[in-house]
Amino acid sequence: MVDQNAIQKFFNDNFNQFSSETVRAYNLALSQFFSNCQKNIDEVKARDIRIWMASMTERGLKTRSVQLKLAALKSFYNYCVEENIINQNPTIKVKSPQKEDSLPYYLTKRQLALLQEFTINNFRERAIVETLFATGVRIEELLNIRVENIKWETKQIWIRKAKNNQERFVLFTNDCAERLKTHLKTRKVDSDYLFSNSKGRPLSQCLIQQRFREYSEALGFKVTPHTLRHTFATRLLEKGLEYEYIQELLGHSNINSTRIYTRLMTSDRKKQYDQYQQ
């Protein structure tokens, strides 16, 4: 019942603005909506859209997915109004669902030990795991560390290419120092970068992310480079380190980004209490 010509014209006129992935996602969303609604484009009401969104939520779609599908519908109807294909835009009064306020996921001490043991025979990977956990750096920061940025005497690393161009120093442990020294002694390429490929350039994020997916599959629990950053911050908070210092080590520009770990610990304590009461 939908005017396919209008949809095709929408994509044709936005050919230079939309990526191939956007075209795929938007086309799927429009197809799903009009199959569900069974109305012409000029007959659709805001209520029809809200019903469609509610049905997706009931089927278990994540808020992010619902947001993207609504964005496709809004973009299409904005275009239809601009091109005088329709007079009323039914999406104007439809608000995008708010993304759930998810808490960061971190590893338990046992999970961290399993990950460390799993990578123990690969000196580079073991050093990567230890550095991410010991310093709390982001993956892109890790891969830009040069050997000259490491101050072995004081166990500090100068993070020069940091998010928002905020340079900082992070600390590392004795164990991390030993892992890094072993990695540097045994690697086959002499590179300025701490972790490099066979050509001496920084390792790619895709390679690291792929290895962490393999860890997750082998160990039976999810682990990513960012999981180790969350684990680092949570451990510091458990030991009573002040927010401002954790903020500085993580490179957070806003203290509220650091305070989320308090909510995380409160949530975990509540779960433990509930289990104890059962």
Secondary structure, DSSP 4 states (H G I P E B T S, - for coil): ---HHHHHHHHHHTTTTS-HHHHHHHHHHHHHHHHHH-S-TTT--HHHHHHHHHHHHHTT--HHHHHHHHHHHHHHHHHHHHTTS-S--TTTTPPPPPPP-PPPP---HHHHHHHHHHTTT-HHHHHHHHHHHHH---HHHHHT-BGGGEETTTTEEEE-S-GGG--EEEE--HHHHHHHHHHHHH-SS--SBSSB-TTSSBPPHHHHHHHHHHHHHHHTS---HHHHHHHHHHHHHHTT--HHHHHHHHT-SSHHHHHHHHHHHHHHHHHHHHHHH-
